[in-house]
Every structure is written in structure tokens, then in C-alpha cells.
Amino acid sequence: MDLLTLILTACGLAMDAFAVAVSSGITARDPLGPKALRMGFFFGFFQALMPLIGYFAGMSIMAYIQHVDHFVAFGLLAFVGGKMLLDGIRGEEDCEAKGDSFRIQTLLILSIATSIDALAVGISFAAVSANIWLSAGLIGVITFSLSYLGVFFGKRLSCAFQKKAVVTGGVVLILIGAKILLEHLGILG
């Protein structure tokens, strides 16, 4: 997987966490700095951990799915991206954070919830023999950065922007899945 595709994948995966960070920033009270750092750390850590788990789980079943691995990668990315796309279009995401989303218990739940899709992407990384350590590191750093900034953006931006970010992330993941499939089929070089 080339670096640009990896960065786009990381950005796509980070959109759920970014959207939650924006919604948390909407209702957050000052001081924002420590809260944004905490949220960025939790989201970045779990977003990096899940592809590792998915990758190593995927490697254990690779012998069984090797002849369809690119179809699996496409299917997983299209499913995750499609779900994000529908969530953003339907507007089911609640833009107002309920309770204190910066408490450690709440951050753990939000971190797991926003990173489950990265588990499936980790399996697709195994299917395309991606460098998992570079991939997980980039995903973690990009998610940390976008989540950190998202808290501050939440103070200034509307709910409509949050939904557009989720839609954009979904489209990016679907396009990356299509690219993997088209390369496997020999349509793209």
C-alpha cells in the first residue's frame, strides 16, 4: 500500500473520532487544552490498536482466504465506508455531546466505539500485505491530531460540518476499497 493511500485511509478512519471530538467541543467548558489532549490520546491510541488486532487476526486466516483477499479488503472497506456515508447523510449522529465526554470512562467507551471500523481495516491490511506498524502509527498520529483539533473546532463550527466530515470519511474508504479491488483485477496499474 503506497503512502498516499495509507494517509487517506488514516484520515477516513479518523473522521468518526473527529466528529465525536467536534460534538464534544460544542458543549465543552474551558480549559479545552487538557481535555483535547486527553481525547486525542485515547482516540489515537485505540485507533492505532484496532488495526493491529485486525491485522494479526487477519494473518491467521489468510491461508484460507488468500484467493479472495482483495475482495475481502474491498468488502470490508466498502461496508465501513458505506455505513459512515449513510450515518452522515441520514444525520443520525447526535451533534450535541451528552454528559461529560472527557471523563476517562466515557472516553474509553467512545474510543472503542469510534475505532471498531479500524479493526476491519486491519484485516484488509493483512489481505494487501500492508506495513502494519507504519499503518497503525500513521492512523494513531492522524487520529490524535484530528481529534485534538476537533475539540477546538467544535467551539466554532456547526453540526452540519460534523456530518460532512463523516460523509467524506466514508467516501474516502469506499474509494480506497475500490482502488484495491481494481488493482487486483488488473484494471489499475
VENJO-V253577 format. One record per residue. N is the residue number from 1. RES is the residue in one small letter. PHI is phi in degrees with one decimal (* if undefined). OMEGA is omega in whole degrees, -180 to 180 (* if undefined). Layout:
[[N | RES | PHI | OMEGA] [N | RES | PHI | OMEGA]]
This chain:
[[1 | m | * | -178] [2 | d | -74.4 | -174] [3 | l | -61.9 | -180] [4 | l | -62.2 | 178] [5 | t | -61.6 | 179] [6 | l | -63.7 | 179] [7 | i | -64.5 | 178] [8 | l | -64.5 | 176] [9 | t | -61.7 | 179] [10 | a | -60.9 | 178] [11 | c | -64.9 | 178] [12 | g | -61.2 | 179] [13 | l | -65.3 | -176] [14 | a | -74.5 | -174] [15 | m | -64.9 | 176] [16 | d | -61.8 | 180] [17 | a | -63.7 | 178] [18 | f | -60.5 | -180] [19 | a | -62.8 | 177] [20 | v | -65.9 | 179] [21 | a | -63.1 | 178] [22 | v | -62.2 | -179] [23 | s | -65.4 | 176] [24 | s | -69.7 | 179] [25 | g | -65.6 | 180] [26 | i | -58.5 | -175] [27 | t | -106.2 | -176] [28 | a | -72.3 | 174] [29 | r | -104.3 | 179] [30 | d | -68.1 | 1] [31 | p | -82.5 | -177] [32 | l | -81.8 | -174] [33 | g | -50.6 | -179] [34 | p | -63.3 | 179] [35 | k | -66.6 | 180] [36 | a | -64.9 | 177] [37 | l | -62.7 | -180] [38 | r | -62.3 | -180] [39 | m | -63.9 | 178] [40 | g | -59.7 | 179] [41 | f | -63.2 | -179] [42 | f | -60.3 | -178] [43 | f | -64.4 | 180] [44 | g | -63.7 | -179] [45 | f | -62.3 | -178] [46 | f | -69.1 | 179] [47 | q | -67.1 | 176] [48 | a | -81.9 | -178] [49 | l | -69.4 | -175] [50 | m | -61.3 | 177] [51 | p | -64.5 | 176] [52 | l | -62.7 | 179] [53 | i | -61.8 | 180] [54 | g | -62.5 | -179] [55 | y | -61.5 | -177] [56 | f | -70.6 | 172] [57 | a | -67.0 | 179] [58 | g | -63.8 | 179] [59 | m | -62.7 | -179] [60 | s | -70.8 | 178] [61 | i | -107.9 | -174] [62 | m | -60.5 | -180] [63 | a | -60.9 | -178] [64 | y | -84.1 | -175] [65 | i | -116.9 | -173] [66 | q | -55.9 | -178] [67 | h | -74.9 | 178] [68 | v | -126.3 | -172] [69 | d | -58.7 | -179] [70 | h | -72.1 | 175] [71 | f | -68.6 | 176] [72 | v | -63.2 | 180] [73 | a | -59.8 | 179] [74 | f | -61.1 | -178] [75 | g | -60.0 | -180] [76 | l | -66.2 | 180] [77 | l | -66.0 | 179] [78 | a | -66.5 | 179] [79 | f | -65.1 | -180] [80 | v | -62.5 | 179] [81 | g | -63.6 | 178] [82 | g | -63.9 | 177] [83 | k | -63.5 | 178] [84 | m | -62.1 | -180] [85 | l | -60.4 | 179] [86 | l | -64.4 | 178] [87 | d | -59.3 | -180] [88 | g | -68.7 | -179] [89 | i | -71.9 | -180] [90 | r | -69.1 | -179] [91 | g | 73.4 | -179] [92 | e | -74.8 | 178] [93 | e | -66.7 | 178] [94 | d | -85.1 | -176] [95 | c | -75.4 | -179] [96 | e | -100.3 | 178] [97 | a | -69.5 | 178] [98 | k | -98.3 | 179] [99 | g | 71.3 | -180] [100 | d | -97.1 | -177] [101 | s | -76.6 | 179] [102 | f | -101.6 | 175] [103 | r | -69.5 | -175] [104 | i | -59.5 | -180] [105 | q | -61.6 | 179] [106 | t | -67.5 | 179] [107 | l | -62.4 | 178] [108 | l | -60.6 | -180] [109 | i | -64.3 | 179] [110 | l | -63.1 | -179] [111 | s | -63.7 | 179] [112 | i | -67.5 | -178] [113 | a | -61.0 | -177] [114 | t | -83.4 | -177] [115 | s | -111.5 | 179] [116 | i | -58.4 | 179] [117 | d | -62.1 | 179] [118 | a | -68.2 | 175] [119 | l | -62.9 | 178] [120 | a | -64.4 | 178] [121 | v | -65.4 | 176] [122 | g | -60.0 | 176] [123 | i | -63.7 | 179] [124 | s | -67.1 | 175] [125 | f | -62.7 | 177] [126 | a | -64.2 | -178] [127 | a | -66.3 | -179] [128 | v | -107.2 | 178] [129 | s | 54.1 | 178] [130 | a | -73.2 | 174] [131 | n | -72.9 | -171] [132 | i | -68.5 | -178] [133 | w | -70.5 | 175] [134 | l | -64.6 | -179] [135 | s | -60.3 | -179] [136 | a | -63.1 | 179] [137 | g | -62.6 | 179] [138 | l | -64.3 | 179] [139 | i | -60.8 | 179] [140 | g | -63.7 | -178] [141 | v | -66.4 | -180] [142 | i | -66.5 | 178] [143 | t | -64.9 | 177] [144 | f | -56.3 | -176] [145 | s | -61.4 | -178] [146 | l | -68.1 | 178] [147 | s | -68.0 | 178] [148 | y | -58.0 | 180] [149 | l | -67.1 | -179] [150 | g | -59.7 | 178] [151 | v | -60.8 | -180] [152 | f | -70.5 | 178] [153 | f | -62.5 | -179] [154 | g | -57.7 | 178] [155 | k | -69.4 | -172] [156 | r | -116.4 | -172] [157 | l | -108.2 | -178] [158 | s | -89.9 | 177] [159 | c | -61.3 | -179] [160 | a | -59.7 | 179] [161 | f | -64.8 | 180] [162 | q | -58.7 | -179] [163 | k | -67.1 | 178] [164 | k | -64.3 | 178] [165 | a | -64.4 | 179] [166 | v | -66.2 | 178] [167 | v | -61.4 | 180] [168 | t | -60.3 | 178] [169 | g | -60.1 | 178] [170 | g | -64.1 | 179] [171 | v | -61.9 | 180] [172 | v | -60.2 | -179] [173 | l | -65.3 | 178] [174 | i | -62.8 | 179] [175 | l | -64.1 | 178] [176 | i | -66.9 | 176] [177 | g | -60.3 | 178] [178 | a | -63.6 | 179] [179 | k | -61.3 | 179] [180 | i | -60.3 | -179] [181 | l | -64.5 | -179] [182 | l | -65.7 | 175] [183 | e | -66.1 | 179] [184 | h | -64.0 | -180] [185 | l | -79.7 | 178] [186 | g | 82.7 | 180] [187 | i | -77.8 | 174] [188 | l | -107.7 | -179] [189 | g | -82.7 | *]]
